Amino acid sequence: MTLIFTLASLAVPLPRIGVEFRLDRAQLILLSAAYGLTFAGLLLFGGRLADRFGGRRVLTAGLLVFAAASALAPLTPGYETLLAARFGQGVGAALVAPAAMAVLRSLFPEPGAYSGAMATWGGLSVLGATAGNLLSGVIAAATSWRGTFAVPVAVAVAALLLAPRLLPRTAPARDRGSRSLDLPGALLATTGITLASLGLVLTDAHPWGSAPVLVPLLAGLVLLAAFGAVERRTADPLLPPDFLRDRRRGLGLAAIGLTASGMASVFVLLSLSFQQQRGWDELRTSAAFVPFALALLGAGRLAGPLIGRYGPGRVTAAGLGAAAAGLGLLAATGFAASVPYAYGLLPGLLLLPAGGALSFAAAAVLATEGVPAHRAGLAGGVLNTAMELGPTVIFAALLTLGGDAVSLGAAAALFTALAAASSRLR
């Protein structure tokens, strides 16, 4: 939850940072995306490290990196240092996320209990993004944007202190010690995902045909194609091709990426609209999302029992359908300054998170069910990669369609199509 909190924590105070450091739009976009670029790029390798060396060891190493980078960020004297700190946070998070899922697998070895834990994890992930947007605005208004980094520092330090007492030792299994780390695959995947994501992120500030977009995007795609070729010929690949062939897992990963994209799109676009079109300050912008957070909490509590009764496929479909309705309402009413908040925005801000919490929790179960213990880190890396790439790839593609309302309307259509596909699963 804290990792996603940190990812979203700069969304509201970003304009203030831009004024203080005199940043242009491209610099602001890169600063916002830096954490996610290294996070997404290194997740597969982080999962391999967790599977080979044990979840607890990699979790501790990741927490140390994450805490150090988070402590550096508020002390930064300028843009370059803050950018480096955000990249560092992403590196630490890429180790923590899959390692935490490997530890979770050891804590809940029974399939039913593990599925329940993954449903809870899915709900906490979307809640973390919401909390990041809400609390960052409150903290920035009360202190400064630098104060928003106090939360990840405090949580990381607390986790480091408590981990030896609460978490089991997850030593590598006997057959893992001889496994290679697939360094060529790791290098190609990390560099390819990072460069391709960077190119997509920069489409918001540069035309698609410009060098800042095309050079990293095409280089990233070439490297990812090379990664696929290398993995087919490697005896012990970083991402085994058979892992993604399962239809249920594929739909689960698609739902995770799409849900993450829809939630992130709404936060970014509405936060800008509230401050730039309606003239709201950071505190009022954060307050506008309080009902959003409450709907997330309520739906998250219902997700586990609903999945147990109706199955993850049907709950994923229902959640995606409700989220699609919320996105459609926000596309119709969210960007007109004259539309009152209470009946113009609030219905969409309740439907989207309620559906998103259900779809995210159920899709997390779909994406990880049947995964053996020795691949728990891999599952965590793939799942979190989908969650990180969704907002980058899908959001960037949607922005090219036209205005903000058109982007959310197109997202609603994608949600509806995936809901129809998921409804066939149990």
GURO-939185 format. One record per atom (N, C-alpha, C): x, y, z; residue in one letter. Coordinates in steps of 0.001 Angstrom, whole numbers, padded with zeros to 6 digits, always signed. Each point is the difference from the previous one (the first is absolute). Layout:
N
XYZa ...
***
This chain:
426
+000825-001205+000000m -000825+001205+000000m +000861+001258+000000m +001095-000010+000812t +000870+001165+000077t +000705+000260-001323t +000341-001078-000738l +000669+000184-001285l -000894+000750-000978l -001282-000352-000031i -000922+000676-000901i -000325+001397+000523i -000064+000149+001324f -000156+001330+000603f +001091+000937-000508f +001248-000491+000032t +001127+000830-000414t -000065+000324-001483t -000459-000963-000796l -000135+000236-001433l -000944+001162-000278l -001095+000083+000762a -001024+001011-000248a +000194+001285+000789a +000991+000026+000897s +000071+001088+000976s +000387+001355-000581s +000550+000049-001212l +000385+001283-000588l -001071+000593-000908l -001101-000725-000205a -000998+000456-000973a -000564+001370+000362a -000419+000189+001250v -000616+001271+000391v +001028+001120+000191v +001139-000232+000705p +000954+001092+000205p +000918+000279-001184p -000157-000722-001115l +000902+000167-001137l +000043+001442-000526l -001137+000692-000116p +000077+001404-000459p +000861+000881+000903p -000054-000221+001312r +000808+000806+000913r +001492-000289-000190r +000352-001244-000235i +001390-000352-000258i +000489+000688-001274i -000871+000010-001001g +000367+000648-001256g +000293+001476+000171g -000778+000675+000834v +000227+001426+000245v +001307+000212+000757v +000251-000816+001013e +001208+000170+000816e +001272-000221-000801e +000014-001022-000861f +001203-000316-000759f -000032+000533-001431f -001071+000722-000357r -000149+000598-001333r +000114-001060-001089r -000856-001000+000091l +000036-001127-000918l -001007+000182-001120l +000351-000495-001191d -000967+000008-001090d -000838-001274+000066d -000951-000127-000912r -000943-001123+000050r +000714-001345-000167r +000975-000074-000908a +000709-001256-000219a +000746-000435+001259a +000610+000936+000712q +000719-000331+001233q -000964-000479+001088q -001162+000639+000079l -000995-000422+000978l -000490-001418-000288l -000216-000289-001273i -000475-001329-000380i +001051-001052+000341i +001269+000286-000303l +001059-000946+000305l +000136-000197+001510l -000125+001084+000767l +000095-000099+001451l -001130-000866+000553l -001191+000176-000533s -001140-000792+000441s +000161-001471-000364s +000612-000260-001167a +000081-001373-000508a +001257-000734+000426a +001002+000702+000558a +001302-000615+000268a -000115-001229+000892a -000782+000106+001058y -000191-001126+000926y -000551-001204-000755y -001045+000213-000787g -000627-001100-000707g +000881-000615-001070g +000901+000798-000608l +000864-000527-001057l +000944-001070+000543l +000713+000301+001083t +000914-001000+000560t -000768-001114+000705t -001110+000328+000606f -000839-000999+000657f -000437-001054-001010f -000608+000442-001106a -000491-000936-001009a +001145-000745-000680a +001091+000716-000288g +001088-000612-000742g +000716-001109+000745g +000093+000092+001319l +000783-000949+000788l -000835-001084+000685l -001317+000040-000145l -000849-000918+000756l +000242-001471-000343l +000175-000318-001283l +000226-001400-000366l +001300-000520+000611l +001039+000832-000038f +001266-000407+000600f -000128-000090+001519f -000753+000922+000599g -000244-000079+001439g -000700-001289+000379g -000946-000432-000831g -000677-001265+000254g +000950-001185-000080g +000915+000012-000970r +000973-001081-000113r +000923-000029+001228r +000430+001177+000459l +000846+000058+001187l -000720-000573+001218l -001290+000330+000138a -000765-000511+001139a -000135-001509-000055a -000226-000545-001191d -000133-001448-000130d +001324-000715+000264d +001111+000638-000340r +001284-000669+000179r +000547+000158+001416r -000041+001203+000544f +000656+000263+001275f -000954+000024+001197f -001307-000116-000256g -000966+000026+001096g -000634+001369+000147g -001308-000007+000236g -000745+001255+000046g +000446+000937+001098g +000297-000534+001185r +000334+000879+001116r +001310+000745-000226r +000999-000675-000561r +001283+000662-000259r -000165+001134-001012r -000688-000280-001086v -000166+001018-001038v -000902+001120+000503v -000996-000342+000804l -000871+001022+000582l +000810+000969+000853l +000898-000527+000830t +000818+000855+000862t +000903+000905-000824t +000625-000560-001037a +000868+000814-000858a -000794+001105-000692a -001177-000353-000501g -000829+001002-000668g -000453+001101+000938g -000364-000367+001226l -000421+001006+000978l +001132+000968+000326l +001235-000491+000076l +001142+000878+000262l +000181+001019-001121l -000080-000463-001246v +000136+000916-001145v -001160+000995-000024v -001200-000508+000219f -001191+000852-000032f +000057+001064+001094f +000402-000389+001216a +000075+000950+001105a +001062+001063-000253a +001169-000409-000519a +001069+000965-000265a -000414+001014-001055a -000620-000461-001095a -000439+000919-001050a -001109+000920+000491a -000928-000532+000807s -001094+000816+000530s +000515+001056+000971s +001069-000324+000752a +000582+000975+000922a +000764+001091-000748a +000584-000357-001147l +000734+000980-000797l -000932+001015-000657l -001174-000443-000447a -000894+000843-000791a -000353+001338+000664a -000414+000051+001275p -000371+001288+000589p +001188+000917+000265p +001212-000526-000063l +001193+000814+000245l +000578+000571-001288l -000610-000334-001124t +000566+000366-001289t +000052+001512-000204t +001118+000521-000546p +000087+001430-000280p -000510+000380-001383p -000239-000993-000855g -000414+000331-001354g -000643-001169-000708g -000361+000237-001247y -000742-000963-000804y +000770-001295-000217y +001282+000090-000334e +000765-001190-000350e +000076-000976+001170e +000230+000512+001199t +000097-000872+001169t -001345-000640+000316t -001070+000778-000122l -001334-000553+000247l -000325-001077-001023l +000375+000218-001248l -000231-001001-001041l +000756-001288+000315l +001258+000136+000439a +000793-001182+000360a -000633-000744+001178a -000526+000750+000969a -000649-000637+001151a -001240-000771-000430a -000765+000553-000923r -001195-000709-000491r +000389-001270-000753r +001074+000071-000801f +000480-001214-000653f +000420-001032+001048f +000694+000462+001052g +000434-000906+001061g -001164-000643+000732g -001061+000759+000248q -001187-000588+000622q -000557-001131-000855q -000003+000201-001312g -000507-001034-000890g +000834-001263+000031g +001335+000150+000117v +000874-001168+000095v -000322-000794+001266v -000105+000701+001137g -000334-000690+001241g -001360-000667-000066g -000982+000687-000573a -001345-000561-000098a -000032-001237-000883a +000838-000033-001059a +000033-001148-000904a +000546-001247+000693a +000766+000188+001054l +000452-001133+000803l -001046-000387+001046l -000634+000995+000604v -000935-000255+001096v -001272-000696-000488v -000576+000461-001107a -001323-000492-000411a -000022-001504-000274a +000847-000534-000884p -000060-001461-000215p +000479-000800+001197p +000968+000558+000769a +000459-000712+001190a -001110-000112+001029a -000799+001057+000142a -001118-000036+000938a -001005-001078-000399a -000223-000171-001303m -000927-001035-000436m +000577-001397+000213m +001336-000137-000114a +000618-001292+000296a -000154-000337+001485a +000171+001006+000863v -000207-000211+001434v -001459-000348+000273v -000909+000672-000693l -001423-000268+000175l -000333-001441-000361l +000649-000497-001040r -000239-001389-000420r +000444-000982+001081r +001104+000334+000690s +000471-000889+001069s -000876+000099+001241s -000626+001158+000213l -000886+000162+001147l -001332-000709-000198l -000443-000100-001271f -001293-000618-000317f +000225-001096-001045f +000519-001152+000412p +000323-001051-000974p -001220-000667-000620p -001139+000005+000693e -001197-000623-000549e -000601+000867-001101e -000431-000600-001128p -000520+000797-001118p -001149+000923+000375p -000948-000499+000804g -001136+000836+000379g +000414+001199+000829g +000878-000228+000958a +000471+001102+000847a +000822+000991-000805a +000804-000511-000939y +000813+000891-000828y -000881+000860-000901y -001056-000591-000554s -000919+000783-000830s -000660+001112+000811s -000396-000314+001246g -000564+001029+000860g +000987+001106+000305g +001261-000379+000220a +001034+001011+000258a +000223+000875-001226a -000046-000602-001198m +000199+000785-001212m -001171+000944-000248m -001206-000412+000360a -001147+000895-000127a +000180+001221+000901a +000477-000235+001218t +000268+001117+000914t +001107+000890-000548t +001037-000620-000542w +001112+000762-000584w -000501+000905-001127w -000865-000557-000859g -000511+000800-001106g -000766+001220+000477g -000826-000170+001038g -000735+001136+000546g +000908+001033+000624g +001047-000451+000688l +000928+000942+000629l +000799+000778-001035l +000264-000603-001147s +000784+000690-001030s -000725+001229-000524s -001270-000147-000355v -000732+001161-000504v -000252+001009+001108v -000135-000485+001247l -000156+000913+001118l +001275+000819+000207l +001164-000630-000221g +001252+000720+000142g +000117+001151-000970g -000417-000215-001249a +000037+001085-000980a -000913+001148+000416a -001177-000327+000499t -000936+001034+000437t +000541+000763+001198t +000562-000741+000963a +000567+000658+001174a +001138+000921-000389a +000797-000399-000994g +001094+000852-000453g -000494+001326-000523g -001060-000041-000782n -000562+001241-000531n -000646+000844+001098n -000715-000636+000908l -000694+000742+001050l +000970+000628+000992l +000852-000822+000591l +000871+000480+001059l +001079+000938-000507l +000453-000210-001249s +001040+000890-000515s -000502+001434-000092s -001252+000165-000396g -000558+001346-000050g -000138+000617+001372g -000450-000788+000970v -000156+000501+001367v +001359+000373+000590v +000977-000894-000148i +001333+000259+000556i +000654+001191-000680i -000114+000068-001324a +000611+001109-000731a -000622+001331+000392a -001317+000001+000233a -000668+001240+000409a +000402+000415+001408a +000219-000984+000887a +000343+000302+001389a +001473+000335+000177a +000867-000637-000790t +001445+000233+000137t +000563+000459-001342t +000510-000947-000753s +000471+000232-001358s +000017-001335-000707s +000323+000005-001281w +000037-001263-000732w +001063-000935+000577w +001016+000551+000645r +001055-000831+000583r -000541-000884+001120r -001018+000462+000671g -000570-000782+001087g -000681-001269-000454g -000359-000101-001280t -000687-001203-000487t +000902-001230+000048t +001320+000199+000070f +000910-001139+000039f +000164-000575+001395f -000586+000645+001002a +000108-000521+001363a -000697-001349+000132a -001106-000182-000701v -000761-001246+000112v +000803-001206-000496v +000550+000014-001236p +000773-001175-000426p +001237-000258+000854p +000658+001053+000506v +001156-000205+000873v -000429-000711+001280v -001063+000495+000624a -000455-000588+001264a -000428-001450-000181a -000733-000286-001063v -000479-001366-000220v +001157-000943-000306v +000955+000453-000819a +001138-000850-000340a +000839-000323+001235a +000247+000994+000836v +000777-000233+001221v -000743-000956+000933v -001304+000204+000154a -000788-000893+000859a +000025-001429-000530a -000101-000140-001334a +000033-001344-000585a +001352-000668+000223a +001083+000763-000101l +001331-000562+000239l +000151-000483+001436l -000572+000733+000936l +000095-000376+001405l -000867-001207+000339l -001163-000106-000646l -000945-001062+000342l +000213-001286-000784l +000609+000095-001181a +000132-001180-000862a +000689-001174+000684a +001117+000187+000714p +000641-001163+000636p -000885-000706+001012p -000924+000734+000608r -000863-000604+001022r -001246-000664-000584r -000539+000594-001055l -001305-000430-000485l +000046-000914-001214l +001046+000100-000811l +000012-000746-001257l +000831-001265+000126l -000465-001086-000627p +000774-001244+000040p +001229+000094-000888p +000991-000790+000315r +001162-000066-000876r -000388-000774-001255r +000199+000633-001149t -000358-000651-001262t +001272-000339-000752t +000735-000938+000547a +001229-000424-000656a -000335-000646-001338a +000906+000099-000971p -000272-000580-001311p -000189-001513+000102p -000867-000506-000804a -000162-001454-000064a +001255-000631-000596a +000149-001309+000177r +001231-000669-000416r +000245+000128-001494r -001075+000072-000789d +000184+000059-001440d +000173+001407-000521d -000002+001001+000878r +000108+001375-000487r +001438+000496-000017r +000836-000539+000888g +001340+000547+000126g +000799-000103-001285g -000284-001031-000811s +000747-000180-001237s -000602+000744-001174s -001134+000647+000207r -000654+000700-001107r +000775+001255-000359r +000143+000225-001305s +000668+001222-000445s -000944+001177+000197s +000589+001182+000020l -000809+001209+000124l -000458+000513-001359l +000424-000644-001087d -000349+000433-001346d +000305+001490-000164d +001265+000355+000207l +000396+001406-000062l -000240+000625-001376l +000262-000709-001131p -000338+000605-001293p -001490+000333-000115p -000852-000928+000440g -001435+000271-000035g -000384+001138+000913g +000597+000041+001189a -000303+001078+000942a +000400+001360-000563a +001177+000062-000622l +000465+001264-000571l -000904+000454-001140l -000363-000933-000878l -000862+000353-001131l -001390+000421+000471l -000572-000747+000946a -001339+000329+000489a -000014+001340+000715a +000969+000210+000879t +000029+001242+000780t +000195+001207-000901t +000985-000075-000891t +000280+001134-000883t -001142+000214-000987t -000534-001094-000540g -001078+000128-000977g -001261+000594+000591g -000428-000505+001163i -001207+000524+000642i +000187+001465+000390i +001173+000335+000547t +000243+001367+000445t +000006+000968-001166t +000706-000340-001096l +000078+000911-001147l -001356+000142-000697l -000694-001125-000203a -001306+000077-000656a -000989+000806+000838a +000023-000207+001307s -000885+000758+000887s +000341+001484-000029s +001292+000322-000006l +000416+001402-000054l -000506+000664-001276l +000127-000693-001124g -000504+000567-001253g -001492+000272+000048g -000770-000925+000576l -001442+000191+000112l -000344+001148+000950l +000730+000092+001109v -000250+001077+000951v +000212+001363-000646v +001028+000118-000825l +000348+001292-000596l -000934+000413-001129l -000935-000889-000414t -000961+000409-001025t -000924+001107+000494t -000093+000175+001318d -000844+001065+000522d +000632+001373-000209d +001327+000034-000148a +000689+001286-000156a +000591+000193-001391a +000119-001088-000782h +000605+000081-001328h -000869-000754-001005h +000025+000383-001278p -000753-000729-001021p +000526-001425-000168p -000877-000883-000482w +000388-001395-000189w +001175-000131-000959w +000100+000855-000973g +001075-000117-000983g +001289+000675+000399g +000091+000543+001184s +001194+000721+000440s +001054-000963+000532s +001263+000442-000022a +001108-000835+000468a -000125-000388+001473a -000411+000922+000905p -000117-000403+001408p -000965-001154+000235p -000964-000188-000903v -000946-001109+000134v +000470-001224-000783v +000349+000200-001276l +000293-001135-000867l +001276-000745+000390l +001047+000742+000378v +001276-000669+000294v -000133-000990+001160v -000465+000420+001184p -000126-000995+001076p -001075-001043-000267p -001092+000400-000655l -001080-000954-000247l +000449-001114-000932l +000599+000355-001134l +000440-001023-000944l +001143-000831+000568l +000917+000646+000706a +001092-000757+000620a -000555-000997+001016a -000975+000432+000792g -000601-000887+000978g -000705-001181-000642g -000730+000249-001096l -000710-001085-000679l +000974-001003-000610l +001106+000489-000558v +001018-000909-000553v +000589-000875+001102v +000306+000609+001138l +000568-000765+001115l -000997-001019+000552l -001283+000363+000033l -001007-000951+000490l -000180-001158-000979l +000110+000290-001306a -000047-001084-000984a +001202-000926+000172a +001173+000579+000261a +001184-000811+000255a -000168-000819+001276a -000652+000587+001006f -000273-000719+001251f -000846-001239-000271f -001051+000154-000811g -000838-001143-000329g +000774-001098-000707g +000894+000390-000919a +000800-000996-000721a +000968-000720+000943a +000629+000752+000893v +000950-000587+000945v -000708-000966+000952v -001188+000375+000471e -000713-000841+000956e -000408-001339-000600e -000282-000027-001296r -000380-001264-000634r +001176-000964-000120r +001227+000524+000083r +001186-000840-000175r +000746-000257+001309r -000448+000629+001085t +000686-000133+001279t -000552-001187+000786t +000910-000774+000579a -000441-001184+000746a -000814+000377+001232a +000371+001090+000647d -000698+000431+001219d -000375+001469-000162d -001057+000307-000773p -000299+001386-000354p -000532+000816+001166p +000218+001311-000099l -000519+000924+001001l -001524-000042+000035l -000626-000054-001182l -001454-000091-000126l -000323-001195-000876l -000277-001163+000599p -000318-001191-000797p -001204+000258-000904p +000101-000298-001292p -001113+000276-000922p -001318-000636+000413p +000061-001186+000636d -001237-000679+000373d -000750+000710+001126d +000686+000902+000709f -000623+000649+001149f -001162+000890-000428f +000076+000594-001187l -001027+000934-000457l -001025-000648-000929l +000116-001284-000238r -000925-000648-000935r -001340-000344+000628r -000057-000054+001313d -001251-000306+000684d -001007+001127-000231d -001189-000357-000524r -000992+001024-000356r -000485+000771+001214r -000214-000684+001101r -000473+000676+001208r +001049+000983+000504r +001265-000423-000020r +001062+000904+000450r +000106+001201-000934r -000114-000242-001302g +000075+001104-000956g -001101+001021+000206g -001230-000481+000206l -001105+000924+000248l +000182+000740+001324l +000515-000703+001016g +000240+000650+001282g +001023+001121-000124g +001099-000272-000707l +001028+001021-000179l -000526+001176-000812l -000801-000292-001029a -000589+001079-000797a -000931+000859+000848a -000789-000642+000859a -000909+000754+000867a +000767+000851+000998a +001105-000515+000530i +000818+000772+000934i +000581+001229-000687i +000576-000195-001188g +000569+001127-000726g -001039+001039-000371g -001172-000467-000459l -001042+000942-000415l -000590+000738+001198l -000229-000716+001097t -000541+000659+001188t +000970+001042+000537t +001284-000356+000072a +001005+000962+000467a +000043+001218-000908a -000125-000230-001298s +000013+001115-000948s -001201+000918+000190s -001190-000590+000166g -001199+000812+000179g +000045+000846+001253g +000446-000591+001099m +000078+000740+001260m +001023+001131-000091m +001176-000319-000563a +001048+001022-000122a -000441+001127-000924a -000673-000349-001089s -000452+001021-000948s -000947+000991+000669s -000931-000528+000771v -000970+000869+000658v +000687+000923+001006v +000918-000545+000776f +000694+000833+000983f +000783+001120-000666f +000764-000340-001023v +000837+001009-000655v -000855+001049-000703v -000943-000459-000817l -000787+000934-000804l -000922+000864+000859l -000661-000598+000991l -000898+000790+000842l +000774+000920+000945l +001159-000442+000500s +000799+000878+000858s +000416+001255-000745s +000429-000169-001246l +000365+001166-000816l -001225+000863-000290l -001130-000648-000312s -001214+000753-000307s -000483+000800+001210s +000029-000613+001179f -000449+000696+001210f +000848+001236+000278f +001313-000117-000183q +000882+001114+000336q +000094+001033-001109q -000040-000441-001250q +000196+000933-001105q -001300+000607-000517q -001092-000772+000001q -001263+000505-000529q -000924+000529+001099q -000035-000681+001123r -000877+000432+001081r +000711+000901+001007r +001323+000075-000070g +000750+000862+000892g +000098-000501+001430g -000132-001314+000216w +000064-000552+001345w +001457-000113+000449w +000237+000084+001313d +001342-000199+000526d +000238-001484+000247d +001213-000342+000489e +000358-001406+000191e -000898-000686+001020e -000328+000706+001083l -000803-000608+001055l -001409-000320-000501l -000587+000927-000723r -001350-000239-000510r +000006-001096-001066r +001069-000045-000802t +000116-001056-000999t +000049-001366+000668t +000796-000116+001063s +000072-001274+000725s -001342-000350+000633s -000671+001009+000557a -001291-000242+000648a -001034-000530-000984a +000111+000409-001264a -000968-000457-000999a +000065-001503-000224a +001146-000609+000336f +000162-001435-000203f -000287-000822+001257f -000453+000636+001079v -000323-000753+001216v -001103-001031-000257v -001110+000343-000673p -001002-001034-000297p +000570-001150-000828p +000930+000317-000869f +000682-001011-000796f +000666-001023+000920f +000724+000503+001013a +000693-000878+000940a -000984-000826+000823a -001095+000613+000410l -000989-000731+000796l -000645-001122-000807l -000267+000268-001277a -000570-001043-000857a +000995-001147-000187a +001284+000336-000108l +001027-001031-000100l +000012-000895+001233l -000050+000629+001156l +000018-000758+001249l -001204-000930+000100l -001164+000537-000304g -001216-000808+000100g +000011-001174-000953g +000359+000247-001258a +000032-001086-000985a +001113-000993+000308a +001128+000500+000516g +001101-000894+000338g -000382-001005+001070g -000814+000415+000959r -000443-000915+001055r -000930-001083-000552r -000713+000317-001060l -000931-000965-000587l +000668-000941-000992l +001193+000381-000497a +000612-000744-001094a +000261-001458+000356a +000635-000249+001148g +000329-001377+000373g -001211-000918+000072g -001047+000360+000768p -001195-000856+000045p -000656-000194-001368p -000030+001041-000822l -000613-000126-001327l +000797-000950-000890l +001324+000088+000072i +000841-000903-000794i -000207-001441+000452i -000087-000208+001315g -000228-001339+000509g -001333-000577-000435g -001006+000841-000146r -001339-000487-000343r -000210-000143-001506r +000458+000994-000780y -000315+000028-001433y +001193-000329-000901y +001198-000051+000560g +001179-000288-000807g +000668+001276-000492g +001321-000041-000209p +000716+001216-000396p -000367+000522-001380p -000376-000894-000924g -000352+000453-001341g -001231+000886-000011g -001056-000460+000675r -001238+000777+000015r +000155+001308+000765r +000762-000027+001095v +000201+001240+000763v +000856+000979-000793v +000985-000507-000726t +000787+000880-000872t -000900+000672-001028t -000869-000790-000613a -000907+000556-001016a -000931+001042+000596a -000574-000296+001159a -000906+000959+000635a +000734+001284+000374a +001212-000133+000534g +000769+001176+000374g +000354+000850-001202g +000431-000635-001085l +000335+000742-001209l -001230+000709-000566l -001163-000641+000071g -001224+000632-000488g -000374+001236+000794g +000090-000100+001343a -000301+001161+000836a +001002+001120-000228a +001284-000358-000135a +001022+001014-000263a -000234+000673-001345a -000436-000771-001004a -000298+000578-001311a -001109+001041+000099a -001019-000304+000787a -001094+000961+000182a +000512+001277+000672a +000863-000156+001011g +000563+001167+000665g +000837+000842-000925g +000819-000644-000826l +000821+000740-000963l -000871+000733-001013l -001070-000652-000438g -000896+000654-000945g -000647+001248+000578g -000422-000077+001260l -000587+001168+000661l +001017+001127+000145l +001218-000334+000392l +001027+001030+000159l +000399+000610-001336l -000005-000808-001058a +000290+000546-001325a -001058+001015-000422a -001249-000257+000399a -001098+000886-000395a -000075+001268+000833a +000397-000061+001271t -000240+001137+000894t +001247+000524+000716t +001106-000731-000053g +001121+000327+000873g +000818+001207-000372g -000074+000459-001240f +000918+001054-000451f -000700+001308-000339f -001243+000127+000394a -000726+001253-000184a -000013+000745+001334a +000650+001137+000044a +000121+000755+001255a -001349+000421+000551a -001002+000099-000866s -001319+000450+000449s -000831-001108+000632s +000419-001251-000141v -000770-001130+000538v +000265-000117+001496v -001033+000004+000825p +000202-000123+001455p +000620-001337+000373p +000763+000029+001058y +000698-001205+000452y -000979-001077+000465y -001023+000392+000772a -000842-000971+000696a -000695-000968-000949a -000602+000498-001065y -000698-000920-000893y +000651-000101-001374y +001030+000788-000242g +000697-000102-001269g +001194-000940+000054g +000751+000054+001109l +001212-000784+000136l -000129-001172+000965l -000743+000195+001068l -000031-000984+001081l -000445-001394-000444l -001038-000151-000830p -000386-001372-000392p +001139-000770-000652p +000722+000657-000903g +001126-000666-000644g +001128-000289+000955g +000222+000917+000966l +001060-000189+000984l -000339-001070+001036l -001217-000492-000010l -000386-001131+000849l -000010-001318-000781l -000514+000041-001222l -000090-001227-000796l +001372-000515-000430l +000870+000902-000449l +001311-000431-000490l +000813-000720+001081l +000181+000566+001184p +000809-000711+001001p -000660-001276+000512p -001333+000002+000105a -000677-001224+000446a +000272-001132-000981a -000168+000286-001284g +000283-001020-001007g +001477-000332-000087g +000852+001032+000123g +001434-000236-000082g +000514-000881+001125g -000499+000196+001214a +000434-000824+001128a -000373-001467-000216a -001223-000248-000495l -000432-001373-000258l +000817-000649-001117l +000182+000725-001111s +000719-000587-001129s +001461-000225+000333s +000607+000912+000740f +001414-000151+000330f +000217-001204+000924f -000833-000123+001019a +000144-001119+000933a -000228-001339-000694a -001063-000083-000799a -000307-001263-000677a +001028-000317-001079a +000469+001016-000715a +001001-000231-001043a +001323-000451+000594a +000332+000480+001204a +001223-000461+000668a -000076-001496+000288a -001186-000502+000333v -000186-001432+000217v +000162-000752-001323v -000619+000499-001065l +000129-000639-001312l +001457-000084-000444l +000755+001067+000262a +001373+000080-000497a +000970-000883+000771a -000374-000408+001201t +000953-000743+000833t -000471-001399+000395t -001229-000366-000301e -000475-001325+000413e +000763-001090-000750e +000308-001053+000716g +000716-001115-000597g +001492+000220-000153g +000540+001103+000478v +001435+000258-000119v +000737-000787+001084v +000985-000832-000362p +000746-000753+001022p +000859+000921+000847p +000391-000481+001156a +000747+000828+000954a +001310+000507-000588a +000669-000820-000831h +001302+000425-000526h -000125+001068-001079h -001254+000322-000413r -000209+001084-000961r -000767+001174+000611r -000084+000049+001312a -000758+001079+000644a +000614+001370-000292a +001321+000079+000008g +000650+001266-000320g -000250+000410-001436g +000053-000978-000924l -000303+000283-001400l -001416+000532-000147l -000964-000649+000675a -001391+000452-000063a -000130+001428+000507a +000704+000293+001101g -000036+001353+000532g +000593+001007-000960g +001106-000367-000657g +000615+000915-000955g -000894+000264-001195g -000605-001056-000549v -000872+000161-001170v -001244+000807+000360v -000606-000314+001140l -001217+000704+000420l +000273+001489+000201l +001073+000316+000698n +000315+001407+000247n +000443+000710-001275n +000626-000730-000928t +000351+000604-001287t -001259+000406-000751t -001003-000874+000001a -001270+000347-000646a -000628+001220+000647a +000085+000072+001325m -000589+001128+000723m +000725+001306-000314m +001313-000066-000221e +000767+001202-000288e -000092+000401-001465e +000030-000982-000901l -000037+000321-001424l -001379+000446-000460l -001055-000437+000706g -001344+000412-000394g -000154+001503-000079g +000288+000731+001085p -000123+001457-000065p +000923+000633-001025p +001178-000568-000215t +000940+000591-000951t -000450-000222-001434t -000212-001265-000372v -000293-000334-001393v -001423+000397-000388v -000981-000453+000792i -001396+000246-000370i -000341+001483+000125i +000448+000636+001081f -000288+001411+000206f +000600+000843-001122f +001255-000284-000367a +000635+000747-001084a -000753-000196-001310a -000450-001222-000267a -000750-000255-001233a -001342+000741+000003a -000664+000003+001144l -001297+000669+000083l +000126+001509-000191l +001094+000586+000494l +000170+001447-000121l +000147+000448-001448l +000427-000910-000880t +000176+000377-001402t -001330+000085-000746t -001092-000449+000621l -001296-000037-000688l -000686+001354-000053l +000399+000916+000867g -000656+001313+000026g +000017+000586+001393g -001110+000648+000376g -000076+000651+001293g -000131-000986+001147g -000025+000551+001220d -000066-000832+001196d -001288-000821+000053d -001117+000616-000376a -001264-000723+000028a -000003-001155-000993a +000591+000205-001168v +000088-001071-001000v +000852-001147+000531v +001091+000335+000685s +000885-001021+000554s -000735-000883+001008s -000760+000627+000902l -000738-000793+000993l -001123-000797-000653l -000629+000559-001022g -001042-000738-000711g +000555-001237-000684g +001186+000127-000600a +000633-001153-000638a +000397-001040+001043a +000467+000464+001169a +000329-000930+001077a -001241-000775+000434a -001134+000675+000083a -001250-000677+000378a -000341-001104-000999a +000247+000245-001286a -000269-001016-001013a +000910-001211+000180a +001277+000237+000317l +000925-001108+000238l -000421-000813+001220l -000411+000675+001053f -000473-000689+001205f -001194-000891-000330f -000913+000509-000801t -001197-000768-000361t +000365-001246-000789t +000931+000136-000959a +000407-001149-000809a +000674-001069+000848a +000868+000410+000911l +000682-000976+000843l -000959-000635+001003l -001004+000747+000443a -001011-000567+000888a -000758-001118-000698a -000306+000200-001278a -000698-001038-000756a +000853-001267-000116a +001308+000173-000234a +000889-001159-000109a +000135-000707+001349a +000076+000765+001087s +000181-000591+001326s -001254-000698+000484s -001154+000408-000475s -001254-000577+000481s -000122-001481-000336s +000806-000475-000947r -000056-001414-000380r +000800-000887+000945r +000772+000640+000877l +000785-000759+000971l -000787-000178+001284l +000299-001026+000732r -000625-000201+001306r +000911+000510+001098r 
***
